[in-house]
């Protein structure tokens, strides 16, 4: 993984770990709960990606700094969460930034090991969403990915843009920047304007 992707991966882990710790603060968990939620949220999606792609060992086993980031942020949030005026707003936007980051990282890792484009996009979506799924399940909530609002769709758009622009230009920087903007804009619009995909309506 080159320097840009490594930095982006660390950013995604940090942001998702923060969202996990913020969720722990909403549930009034103890410090262990903070560390657990921060860690599974931060590394859950990437762990599933590496297992499915046959990458051994999974990234955080070989690079323990990922675990250190999750634990450190969990401790910080444990002591400062009460100072945040609206933890729900912080949680939603932290999750959005993590999603925009990880849809790129997941796709890049998949392309590196030679997967087809469709699989790379799927790995981008999975990396971006699965950590949040684990977080929400552990907290006894319906995962965000199953809500009507734009979520997995934003990750898919970001992954598609990354793969398409990289294929057309071979520019890692350009494809990363455009994909991040597209994914974050799509997710942000879903948050700000309550946008959602059409849902099934039962016919009488």
N, CA and C atoms as a LAMMPS dump frame, in Angstrom:
ITEM: TIMESTEP
0
ITEM: NUMBER OF ATOMS
612
ITEM: BOX BOUNDS ff ff ff
-5.0000000000000000e+02 5.0000000000000000e+02
-5.0000000000000000e+02 5.0000000000000000e+02
-5.0000000000000000e+02 5.0000000000000000e+02
ITEM: ATOMS id mol type element x y z
1 1 1 N 0.855 -1.197 0
2 1 2 C 0 0 0
3 1 3 C 0.888 1.242 0
4 2 1 N 0.663 2.148 -0.972
5 2 2 C 1.518 3.325 -1.052
6 2 3 C 1.177 4.308 0.058
7 3 1 N 1.969 5.391 0.118
8 3 2 C 1.834 6.345 1.225
9 3 3 C 0.456 6.997 1.276
10 4 1 N -0.109 7.347 0.104
11 4 2 C -1.425 7.988 0.068
12 4 3 C -2.486 7.055 0.626
13 5 1 N -2.478 5.812 0.175
14 5 2 C -3.498 4.868 0.632
15 5 3 C -3.3 4.486 2.096
16 6 1 N -2.053 4.404 2.513
17 6 2 C -1.792 4.097 3.922
18 6 3 C -2.334 5.214 4.809
19 7 1 N -2.085 6.464 4.406
20 7 2 C -2.596 7.599 5.178
21 7 3 C -4.115 7.62 5.169
22 8 1 N -4.704 7.308 4.019
23 8 2 C -6.157 7.296 3.914
24 8 3 C -6.746 6.18 4.77
25 9 1 N -6.074 5.046 4.789
26 9 2 C -6.542 3.917 5.592
27 9 3 C -6.499 4.267 7.081
28 10 1 N -5.416 4.894 7.523
29 10 2 C -5.322 5.309 8.922
30 10 3 C -6.416 6.316 9.269
31 11 1 N -6.69 7.238 8.339
32 11 2 C -7.756 8.218 8.555
33 11 3 C -9.101 7.516 8.704
34 12 1 N -9.384 6.569 7.813
35 12 2 C -10.657 5.858 7.883
36 12 3 C -10.812 5.106 9.185
37 13 1 N -9.758 4.429 9.618
38 13 2 C -9.811 3.698 10.887
39 13 3 C -10.056 4.662 12.043
40 14 1 N -9.343 5.799 12.022
41 14 2 C -9.488 6.778 13.105
42 14 3 C -10.903 7.339 13.173
43 15 1 N -11.453 7.672 12.027
44 15 2 C -12.789 8.27 12.003
45 15 3 C -13.849 7.253 12.412
46 16 1 N -13.745 6.037 11.891
47 16 2 C -14.718 5.007 12.264
48 16 3 C -14.571 4.607 13.73
49 17 1 N -13.34 4.562 14.211
50 17 2 C -13.135 4.26 15.631
51 17 3 C -13.792 5.325 16.493
52 18 1 N -13.677 6.576 16.067
53 18 2 C -14.324 7.673 16.791
54 18 3 C -15.84 7.507 16.786
55 19 1 N -16.395 7.113 15.653
56 19 2 C -17.851 6.925 15.587
57 19 3 C -18.281 5.777 16.497
58 20 1 N -17.453 4.729 16.588
59 20 2 C -17.772 3.639 17.486
60 20 3 C -17.743 4.068 18.944
61 21 1 N -16.747 4.876 19.293
62 21 2 C -16.652 5.374 20.664
63 21 3 C -17.801 6.325 20.992
64 22 1 N -18.206 7.133 20.027
65 22 2 C -19.343 8.032 20.241
66 22 3 C -20.631 7.242 20.464
67 23 1 N -20.768 6.142 19.735
68 23 2 C -21.933 5.277 19.951
69 23 3 C -21.891 4.679 21.354
70 24 1 N -20.705 4.309 21.816
71 24 2 C -20.556 3.786 23.175
72 24 3 C -20.955 4.829 24.21
73 25 1 N -20.65 6.102 23.923
74 25 2 C -21.031 7.158 24.869
75 25 3 C -22.538 7.325 24.921
76 26 1 N -23.216 7.156 23.781
77 26 2 C -24.68 7.224 23.772
78 26 3 C -25.281 6.107 24.608
79 27 1 N -24.628 4.951 24.587
80 27 2 C -25.13 3.794 25.328
81 27 3 C -24.609 3.762 26.763
82 28 1 N -23.83 4.776 27.138
83 28 2 C -23.29 4.906 28.494
84 28 3 C -22.522 3.648 28.914
85 29 1 N -21.624 3.207 28.045
86 29 2 C -20.813 2.025 28.321
87 29 3 C -19.605 2.385 29.187
88 30 1 N -18.95 1.338 29.712
89 30 2 C -17.711 1.572 30.453
90 30 3 C -16.549 1.672 29.469
91 31 1 N -15.336 1.864 29.994
92 31 2 C -14.175 2.081 29.125
93 31 3 C -13.913 0.887 28.219
94 32 1 N -14.124 -0.328 28.729
95 32 2 C -13.939 -1.506 27.878
96 32 3 C -14.908 -1.476 26.697
97 33 1 N -16.15 -1.082 26.957
98 33 2 C -17.134 -0.973 25.887
99 33 3 C -16.716 0.031 24.837
100 34 1 N -16.136 1.158 25.282
101 34 2 C -15.64 2.164 24.345
102 34 3 C -14.564 1.568 23.44
103 35 1 N -13.593 0.881 24.05
104 35 2 C -12.492 0.307 23.28
105 35 3 C -13.003 -0.767 22.321
106 36 1 N -13.92 -1.6 22.786
107 36 2 C -14.472 -2.657 21.943
108 36 3 C -15.204 -2.082 20.734
109 37 1 N -16.111 -1.137 20.97
110 37 2 C -16.873 -0.568 19.852
111 37 3 C -15.983 0.206 18.904
112 38 1 N -15.028 0.958 19.445
113 38 2 C -14.11 1.703 18.585
114 38 3 C -13.308 0.754 17.7
115 39 1 N -12.862 -0.354 18.268
116 39 2 C -12.013 -1.281 17.519
117 39 3 C -12.787 -2.027 16.444
118 40 1 N -13.941 -2.578 16.787
119 40 2 C -14.694 -3.336 15.781
120 40 3 C -15.202 -2.424 14.674
121 41 1 N -15.521 -1.185 15.015
122 41 2 C -15.971 -0.245 13.985
123 41 3 C -14.814 0.167 13.094
124 42 1 N -13.66 0.393 13.705
125 42 2 C -12.503 0.849 12.943
126 42 3 C -11.922 -0.195 12.01
127 43 1 N -11.885 -1.445 12.436
128 43 2 C -11.196 -2.47 11.636
129 43 3 C -12.119 -3.558 11.104
130 44 1 N -13.414 -3.522 11.447
131 44 2 C -14.32 -4.599 11.058
132 44 3 C -14.455 -4.787 9.56
133 45 1 N -14.667 -3.7 8.837
134 45 2 C -14.852 -3.806 7.399
135 45 3 C -13.602 -4.291 6.69
136 46 1 N -12.457 -3.758 7.083
137 46 2 C -11.197 -4.185 6.474
138 46 3 C -10.854 -5.625 6.79
139 47 1 N -11.237 -6.076 7.978
140 47 2 C -10.994 -7.473 8.359
141 47 3 C -11.781 -8.423 7.458
142 48 1 N -13.054 -8.126 7.266
143 48 2 C -13.876 -8.96 6.38
144 48 3 C -13.319 -8.942 4.959
145 49 1 N -12.922 -7.777 4.491
146 49 2 C -12.347 -7.649 3.139
147 49 3 C -11.124 -8.551 2.975
148 50 1 N -10.186 -8.479 3.92
149 50 2 C -8.96 -9.259 3.812
150 50 3 C -9.247 -10.757 3.875
151 51 1 N -10.198 -11.159 4.725
152 51 2 C -10.544 -12.574 4.818
153 51 3 C -11.131 -13.085 3.506
154 52 1 N -12.018 -12.306 2.907
155 52 2 C -12.647 -12.726 1.651
156 52 3 C -11.666 -12.737 0.487
157 53 1 N -10.694 -11.829 0.527
158 53 2 C -9.705 -11.761 -0.553
159 53 3 C -8.53 -12.712 -0.336
160 54 1 N -8.514 -13.385 0.805
161 54 2 C -7.437 -14.325 1.078
162 54 3 C -6.133 -13.665 1.467
163 55 1 N -6.202 -12.447 1.986
164 55 2 C -4.994 -11.737 2.415
165 55 3 C -4.641 -12.199 3.826
166 56 1 N -3.437 -12.749 3.99
167 56 2 C -3.003 -13.251 5.291
168 56 3 C -1.622 -12.696 5.623
169 57 1 N -1.422 -12.241 6.853
170 57 2 C -2.448 -12.023 7.865
171 57 3 C -3.273 -10.79 7.535
172 58 1 N -4.427 -10.648 8.17
173 58 2 C -5.231 -9.45 7.95
174 58 3 C -4.426 -8.236 8.403
175 59 1 N -4.76 -7.084 7.857
176 59 2 C -3.897 -5.905 7.957
177 59 3 C -3.498 -5.533 9.374
178 60 1 N -4.408 -5.637 10.332
179 60 2 C -4.098 -5.147 11.673
180 60 3 C -3.249 -6.12 12.484
181 61 1 N -3.138 -7.357 12.028
182 61 2 C -2.25 -8.305 12.7
183 61 3 C -0.794 -7.959 12.408
184 62 1 N -0.528 -7.569 11.173
185 62 2 C 0.836 -7.216 10.782
186 62 3 C 1.185 -5.773 11.143
187 63 1 N 0.171 -4.92 11.291
188 63 2 C 0.402 -3.504 11.583
189 63 3 C -0.426 -3.116 12.809
190 64 1 N 0.167 -3.3 13.972
191 64 2 C -0.582 -3.138 15.218
192 64 3 C -0.909 -1.68 15.529
193 65 1 N -0.367 -0.744 14.739
194 65 2 C -0.719 0.66 14.973
195 65 3 C -2.214 0.912 14.788
196 66 1 N -2.863 0.078 13.989
197 66 2 C -4.306 0.23 13.8
198 66 3 C -5.048 -0.011 15.114
199 67 1 N -4.646 -1.032 15.84
200 67 2 C -5.268 -1.305 17.134
201 67 3 C -4.97 -0.178 18.118
202 68 1 N -3.744 0.34 18.06
203 68 2 C -3.37 1.439 18.948
204 68 3 C -4.201 2.683 18.713
205 69 1 N -4.465 2.994 17.44
206 69 2 C -5.292 4.154 17.106
207 69 3 C -6.698 3.988 17.661
208 70 1 N -7.27 2.807 17.477
209 70 2 C -8.634 2.559 17.967
210 70 3 C -8.71 2.71 19.48
211 71 1 N -7.757 2.096 20.18
212 71 2 C -7.778 2.148 21.645
213 71 3 C -7.556 3.57 22.15
214 72 1 N -6.617 4.287 21.535
215 72 2 C -6.313 5.648 21.98
216 72 3 C -7.51 6.574 21.789
217 73 1 N -8.159 6.482 20.648
218 73 2 C -9.315 7.339 20.396
219 73 3 C -10.485 6.981 21.306
220 74 1 N -10.636 5.699 21.611
221 74 2 C -11.691 5.286 22.54
222 74 3 C -11.5 5.937 23.901
223 75 1 N -10.265 5.968 24.368
224 75 2 C -9.977 6.581 25.671
225 75 3 C -10.235 8.085 25.625
226 76 1 N -9.808 8.736 24.55
227 76 2 C -10.022 10.178 24.426
228 76 3 C -11.51 10.507 24.433
229 77 1 N -12.277 9.792 23.619
230 77 2 C -13.719 10.058 23.542
231 77 3 C -14.397 9.762 24.872
232 78 1 N -13.919 8.753 25.593
233 78 2 C -14.483 8.42 26.896
234 78 3 C -14.45 9.633 27.828
235 79 1 N -13.397 10.44 27.719
236 79 2 C -13.247 11.574 28.622
237 79 3 C -13.813 12.887 28.079
238 80 1 N -14.063 12.966 26.76
239 80 2 C -14.52 14.253 26.206
240 80 3 C -15.923 14.202 25.617
241 81 1 N -16.522 13.012 25.491
242 81 2 C -17.827 12.906 24.822
243 81 3 C -18.881 13.771 25.489
244 82 1 N -18.825 13.889 26.799
245 82 2 C -19.847 14.67 27.505
246 82 3 C -19.779 16.16 27.169
247 83 1 N -18.663 16.59 26.585
248 83 2 C -18.519 18.003 26.233
249 83 3 C -19.099 18.329 24.855
250 84 1 N -19.395 17.304 24.091
251 84 2 C -19.947 17.519 22.76
252 84 3 C -21.435 17.807 22.876
253 85 1 N -21.844 18.917 22.295
254 85 2 C -23.223 19.366 22.447
255 85 3 C -24.21 18.372 21.857
256 86 1 N -23.885 17.803 20.718
257 86 2 C -24.79 16.832 20.088
258 86 3 C -23.972 15.66 19.586
259 87 1 N -23.895 14.606 20.38
260 87 2 C -23.103 13.456 19.98
261 87 3 C -23.702 12.753 18.769
262 88 1 N -25.017 12.825 18.593
263 88 2 C -25.636 12.18 17.441
264 88 3 C -25.154 12.803 16.139
265 89 1 N -25.073 14.138 16.093
266 89 2 C -24.574 14.805 14.892
267 89 3 C -23.124 14.438 14.622
268 90 1 N -22.302 14.421 15.657
269 90 2 C -20.903 14.038 15.495
270 90 3 C -20.803 12.602 14.984
271 91 1 N -21.615 11.727 15.517
272 91 2 C -21.578 10.323 15.123
273 91 3 C -21.934 10.15 13.655
274 92 1 N -22.995 10.791 13.22
275 92 2 C -23.458 10.631 11.841
276 92 3 C -22.418 11.142 10.847
277 93 1 N -21.818 12.294 11.134
278 93 2 C -20.854 12.867 10.197
279 93 3 C -19.509 12.163 10.244
280 94 1 N -19.117 11.687 11.423
281 94 2 C -17.893 10.884 11.511
282 94 3 C -18.058 9.605 10.694
283 95 1 N -19.222 9.009 10.791
284 95 2 C -19.512 7.804 10.024
285 95 3 C -19.47 8.097 8.522
286 96 1 N -19.965 9.266 8.118
287 96 2 C -19.98 9.63 6.699
288 96 3 C -18.567 9.781 6.148
289 97 1 N -17.686 10.418 6.916
290 97 2 C -16.295 10.581 6.479
291 97 3 C -15.601 9.222 6.401
292 98 1 N -15.855 8.364 7.387
293 98 2 C -15.275 7.029 7.353
294 98 3 C -15.75 6.236 6.152
295 99 1 N -17.027 6.34 5.843
296 99 2 C -17.587 5.64 4.691
297 99 3 C -16.93 6.11 3.396
298 100 1 N -16.776 7.429 3.233
299 100 2 C -16.166 7.979 2.025
300 100 3 C -14.708 7.557 1.896
301 101 1 N -14.05 7.397 3.012
302 101 2 C -12.645 6.988 3.003
303 101 3 C -12.492 5.512 2.684
304 102 1 N -13.258 4.677 3.352
305 102 2 C -13.069 3.239 3.231
306 102 3 C -13.582 2.654 1.921
307 103 1 N -14.533 3.316 1.256
308 103 2 C -14.964 2.787 -0.04
309 103 3 C -13.814 2.854 -1.049
310 104 1 N -12.926 3.822 -0.862
311 104 2 C -11.752 3.955 -1.728
312 104 3 C -10.693 2.926 -1.354
313 105 1 N -10.393 2.855 -0.06
314 105 2 C -9.354 1.924 0.414
315 105 3 C -9.712 0.484 0.062
316 106 1 N -10.965 0.111 0.298
317 106 2 C -11.383 -1.253 0.006
318 106 3 C -11.238 -1.603 -1.461
319 107 1 N -11.612 -0.681 -2.328
320 107 2 C -11.494 -0.913 -3.771
321 107 3 C -10.027 -1.024 -4.183
322 108 1 N -9.195 -0.158 -3.621
323 108 2 C -7.773 -0.159 -3.968
324 108 3 C -7.1 -1.462 -3.56
325 109 1 N -7.397 -1.944 -2.369
326 109 2 C -6.813 -3.203 -1.899
327 109 3 C -7.237 -4.351 -2.804
328 110 1 N -8.512 -4.365 -3.174
329 110 2 C -9.01 -5.428 -4.05
330 110 3 C -8.34 -5.394 -5.417
331 111 1 N -8.17 -4.206 -5.981
332 111 2 C -7.501 -4.082 -7.274
333 111 3 C -6.05 -4.535 -7.189
334 112 1 N -5.417 -4.266 -6.062
335 112 2 C -4.013 -4.637 -5.875
336 112 3 C -3.806 -6.143 -5.962
337 113 1 N -4.78 -6.911 -5.472
338 113 2 C -4.637 -8.375 -5.52
339 113 3 C -5.234 -8.969 -6.795
340 114 1 N -5.655 -8.108 -7.73
341 114 2 C -6.05 -8.571 -9.051
342 114 3 C -7.489 -8.99 -9.228
343 115 1 N -8.404 -8.468 -8.408
344 115 2 C -9.814 -8.823 -8.572
345 115 3 C -10.423 -8.093 -9.764
346 116 1 N -11.512 -8.615 -10.32
347 116 2 C -12.248 -7.879 -11.356
348 116 3 C -12.82 -6.575 -10.788
349 117 1 N -13.16 -5.663 -11.679
350 117 2 C -13.654 -4.349 -11.271
351 117 3 C -14.903 -4.464 -10.395
352 118 1 N -15.832 -5.323 -10.784
353 118 2 C -17.072 -5.461 -10.008
354 118 3 C -16.782 -5.916 -8.581
355 119 1 N -15.846 -6.818 -8.421
356 119 2 C -15.472 -7.293 -7.085
357 119 3 C -14.788 -6.181 -6.297
358 120 1 N -13.97 -5.38 -6.98
359 120 2 C -13.298 -4.266 -6.307
360 120 3 C -14.313 -3.262 -5.759
361 121 1 N -15.348 -2.983 -6.536
362 121 2 C -16.398 -2.073 -6.073
363 121 3 C -17.131 -2.668 -4.877
364 122 1 N -17.45 -3.952 -4.964
365 122 2 C -18.133 -4.625 -3.854
366 122 3 C -17.272 -4.604 -2.586
367 123 1 N -15.978 -4.825 -2.731
368 123 2 C -15.081 -4.784 -1.575
369 123 3 C -15.01 -3.372 -0.987
370 124 1 N -15.117 -2.367 -1.854
371 124 2 C -15.157 -0.991 -1.367
372 124 3 C -16.382 -0.745 -0.512
373 125 1 N -17.533 -1.212 -0.986
374 125 2 C -18.775 -1.05 -0.228
375 125 3 C -18.708 -1.823 1.083
376 126 1 N -18.193 -3.03 1.02
377 126 2 C -18.121 -3.87 2.21
378 126 3 C -17.172 -3.272 3.263
379 127 1 N -16.043 -2.792 2.817
380 127 2 C -15.089 -2.18 3.74
381 127 3 C -15.686 -0.951 4.406
382 128 1 N -16.473 -0.201 3.638
383 128 2 C -17.047 1.058 4.133
384 128 3 C -18.225 0.854 5.075
385 129 1 N -18.885 -0.278 5.001
386 129 2 C -20.142 -0.426 5.74
387 129 3 C -20.111 -1.469 6.849
388 130 1 N -19.234 -2.468 6.749
389 130 2 C -19.357 -3.605 7.663
390 130 3 C -18.966 -3.261 9.093
391 131 1 N -17.992 -2.359 9.268
392 131 2 C -17.649 -1.951 10.627
393 131 3 C -18.827 -1.306 11.333
394 132 1 N -19.575 -0.47 10.592
395 132 2 C -20.762 0.151 11.157
396 132 3 C -21.859 -0.854 11.447
397 133 1 N -21.938 -1.9 10.614
398 133 2 C -22.929 -2.957 10.859
399 133 3 C -22.639 -3.65 12.189
400 134 1 N -21.373 -4.007 12.42
401 134 2 C -21 -4.666 13.679
402 134 3 C -21.301 -3.756 14.863
403 135 1 N -20.932 -2.488 14.731
404 135 2 C -21.18 -1.504 15.8
405 135 3 C -22.65 -1.453 16.173
406 136 1 N -23.499 -1.325 15.171
407 136 2 C -24.928 -1.17 15.441
408 136 3 C -25.554 -2.448 15.978
409 137 1 N -25.11 -3.602 15.468
410 137 2 C -25.634 -4.873 15.967
411 137 3 C -25.261 -5.055 17.431
412 138 1 N -24.017 -4.754 17.791
413 138 2 C -23.591 -4.882 19.181
414 138 3 C -24.374 -3.95 20.101
415 139 1 N -24.858 -2.844 19.533
416 139 2 C -25.634 -1.883 20.331
417 139 3 C -27.127 -2.155 20.274
418 140 1 N -27.513 -3.237 19.612
419 140 2 C -28.924 -3.601 19.552
420 140 3 C -29.756 -2.689 18.682
421 141 1 N -29.131 -2.108 17.627
422 141 2 C -29.849 -1.203 16.734
423 141 3 C -29.863 -1.762 15.317
424 142 1 N -30.828 -1.297 14.512
425 142 2 C -30.855 -1.664 13.101
426 142 3 C -29.681 -0.983 12.409
427 143 1 N -28.805 -1.727 11.723
428 143 2 C -27.644 -1.108 11.074
429 143 3 C -28.049 -0.026 10.082
430 144 1 N -27.21 1.023 9.987
431 144 2 C -27.492 2.118 9.07
432 144 3 C -27.665 1.641 7.631
433 145 1 N -26.956 0.569 7.267
434 145 2 C -27.025 0.084 5.894
435 145 3 C -28.428 -0.403 5.538
436 146 1 N -29.234 -0.74 6.55
437 146 2 C -30.594 -1.215 6.3
438 146 3 C -31.633 -0.105 6.389
439 147 1 N -31.195 1.113 6.709
440 147 2 C -32.125 2.237 6.727
441 147 3 C -32.44 2.666 5.299
442 148 1 N -33.516 3.393 5.131
443 148 2 C -33.911 3.837 3.794
444 148 3 C -32.982 4.915 3.251
445 149 1 N -32.342 5.687 4.113
446 149 2 C -31.529 6.806 3.656
447 149 3 C -30.326 6.328 2.847
448 150 1 N -29.773 7.24 2.044
449 150 2 C -28.616 6.921 1.206
450 150 3 C -27.423 6.576 2.095
451 151 1 N -26.912 5.365 1.969
452 151 2 C -25.757 4.939 2.766
453 151 3 C -24.849 4.035 1.932
454 152 1 N -25.258 2.79 1.742
455 152 2 C -24.448 1.894 0.91
456 152 3 C -24.349 2.432 -0.515
457 153 1 N -25.401 3.118 -0.967
458 153 2 C -25.382 3.712 -2.305
459 153 3 C -24.259 4.729 -2.44
460 154 1 N -24.04 5.513 -1.39
461 154 2 C -22.958 6.497 -1.408
462 154 3 C -21.602 5.809 -1.503
463 155 1 N -21.438 4.716 -0.755
464 155 2 C -20.187 3.965 -0.815
465 155 3 C -19.975 3.359 -2.205
466 156 1 N -21.046 2.847 -2.806
467 156 2 C -20.947 2.265 -4.136
468 156 3 C -20.573 3.317 -5.176
469 157 1 N -21.172 4.496 -5.062
470 157 2 C -20.829 5.58 -5.992
471 157 3 C -19.36 5.962 -5.865
472 158 1 N -18.903 6.092 -4.63
473 158 2 C -17.5 6.437 -4.424
474 158 3 C -16.564 5.388 -4.985
475 159 1 N -16.868 4.127 -4.744
476 159 2 C -16.036 3.038 -5.254
477 159 3 C -16.033 3.006 -6.774
478 160 1 N -17.206 3.214 -7.383
479 160 2 C -17.304 3.233 -8.842
480 160 3 C -16.484 4.37 -9.442
481 161 1 N -16.573 5.546 -8.844
482 161 2 C -15.808 6.698 -9.342
483 161 3 C -14.318 6.422 -9.216
484 162 1 N -13.912 5.872 -8.085
485 162 2 C -12.484 5.581 -7.885
486 162 3 C -11.965 4.638 -8.965
487 163 1 N -12.675 3.519 -9.167
488 163 2 C -12.236 2.52 -10.135
489 163 3 C -12.25 3.089 -11.551
490 164 1 N -13.304 3.832 -11.903
491 164 2 C -13.434 4.369 -13.26
492 164 3 C -12.364 5.419 -13.559
493 165 1 N -12.172 6.352 -12.645
494 165 2 C -11.195 7.416 -12.881
495 165 3 C -9.771 6.859 -12.882
496 166 1 N -9.488 5.91 -11.998
497 166 2 C -8.164 5.296 -11.97
498 166 3 C -7.883 4.565 -13.273
499 167 1 N -8.898 3.881 -13.799
500 167 2 C -8.74 3.163 -15.061
501 167 3 C -8.511 4.12 -16.226
502 168 1 N -9.192 5.27 -16.171
503 168 2 C -9.099 6.22 -17.283
504 168 3 C -7.846 7.076 -17.241
505 169 1 N -7.359 7.384 -16.041
506 169 2 C -6.258 8.351 -15.917
507 169 3 C -4.984 7.779 -15.296
508 170 1 N -5.1 6.647 -14.612
509 170 2 C -3.976 6.06 -13.864
510 170 3 C -3.455 6.981 -12.764
511 171 1 N -4.252 7.985 -12.39
512 171 2 C -3.853 8.931 -11.349
513 171 3 C -4.49 8.541 -10.022
514 172 1 N -3.668 8.06 -9.101
515 172 2 C -4.162 7.678 -7.778
516 172 3 C -4.725 8.885 -7.032
517 173 1 N -4.038 10.007 -7.144
518 173 2 C -4.46 11.207 -6.416
519 173 3 C -5.802 11.723 -6.919
520 174 1 N -5.952 11.824 -8.233
521 174 2 C -7.19 12.338 -8.814
522 174 3 C -8.357 11.405 -8.534
523 175 1 N -8.152 10.118 -8.735
524 175 2 C -9.243 9.167 -8.519
525 175 3 C -9.658 9.138 -7.047
526 176 1 N -8.689 9.243 -6.153
527 176 2 C -8.998 9.257 -4.724
528 176 3 C -9.778 10.506 -4.344
529 177 1 N -9.328 11.663 -4.814
530 177 2 C -9.982 12.927 -4.472
531 177 3 C -11.416 12.97 -4.989
532 178 1 N -11.615 12.579 -6.246
533 178 2 C -12.955 12.624 -6.829
534 178 3 C -13.888 11.628 -6.145
535 179 1 N -13.383 10.439 -5.886
536 179 2 C -14.219 9.427 -5.25
537 179 3 C -14.618 9.861 -3.839
538 180 1 N -13.69 10.449 -3.102
539 180 2 C -13.995 10.912 -1.742
540 180 3 C -15.081 11.985 -1.776
541 181 1 N -14.951 12.942 -2.693
542 181 2 C -15.93 14.025 -2.793
543 181 3 C -17.306 13.48 -3.169
544 182 1 N -17.339 12.57 -4.127
545 182 2 C -18.623 12.005 -4.574
546 182 3 C -19.297 11.23 -3.442
547 183 1 N -18.543 10.367 -2.781
548 183 2 C -19.133 9.553 -1.715
549 183 3 C -19.597 10.412 -0.548
550 184 1 N -18.77 11.37 -0.135
551 184 2 C -19.142 12.217 1
552 184 3 C -20.313 13.127 0.644
553 185 1 N -20.344 13.629 -0.584
554 185 2 C -21.455 14.484 -1.017
555 185 3 C -22.764 13.693 -1.043
556 186 1 N -22.703 12.484 -1.579
557 186 2 C -23.907 11.655 -1.65
558 186 3 C -24.42 11.324 -0.252
559 187 1 N -23.501 10.927 0.62
560 187 2 C -23.916 10.6 1.998
561 187 3 C -24.374 11.855 2.736
562 188 1 N -23.653 12.955 2.525
563 188 2 C -24.03 14.208 3.17
564 188 3 C -25.402 14.695 2.731
565 189 1 N -25.695 14.546 1.447
566 189 2 C -27.009 14.95 0.949
567 189 3 C -28.103 14.085 1.568
568 190 1 N -27.807 12.8 1.725
569 190 2 C -28.777 11.918 2.359
570 190 3 C -29.058 12.322 3.793
571 191 1 N -27.994 12.759 4.508
572 191 2 C -28.161 13.195 5.887
573 191 3 C -28.91 14.514 5.966
574 192 1 N -28.452 15.487 5.163
575 192 2 C -28.987 16.845 5.261
576 192 3 C -30.416 16.959 4.747
577 193 1 N -30.726 16.229 3.676
578 193 2 C -32.037 16.385 3.034
579 193 3 C -32.93 15.16 3.188
580 194 1 N -32.492 14.207 4.027
581 194 2 C -33.286 13.001 4.283
582 194 3 C -33.602 12.247 2.998
583 195 1 N -32.631 12.191 2.092
584 195 2 C -32.842 11.493 0.831
585 195 3 C -32.804 9.986 1.055
586 196 1 N -33.566 9.275 0.269
587 196 2 C -33.568 7.818 0.384
588 196 3 C -33.957 7.209 -0.948
589 197 1 N -33.591 5.958 -1.121
590 197 2 C -34.017 5.231 -2.31
591 197 3 C -35.481 4.829 -2.158
592 198 1 N -36.173 4.603 -3.269
593 198 2 C -37.562 4.151 -3.159
594 198 3 C -37.638 2.836 -2.412
595 199 1 N -38.626 2.682 -1.593
596 199 2 C -38.793 1.437 -0.825
597 199 3 C -40.03 0.698 -1.311
598 200 1 N -40.053 -0.582 -1.039
599 200 2 C -41.175 -1.405 -1.438
600 200 3 C -42.42 -1.046 -0.649
601 201 1 N -43.533 -0.924 -1.348
602 201 2 C -44.8 -0.645 -0.673
603 201 3 C -45.746 -1.806 -0.964
604 202 1 N -46.29 -2.338 0.073
605 202 2 C -47.179 -3.493 -0.05
606 202 3 C -48.419 -3.135 -0.848
607 203 1 N -48.769 -3.992 -1.803
608 203 2 C -49.948 -3.78 -2.622
609 203 3 C -51.124 -4.492 -1.972
610 204 1 N -52.251 -3.798 -1.9
611 204 2 C -53.468 -4.398 -1.314
612 204 3 C -54.192 -5.24 -2.377
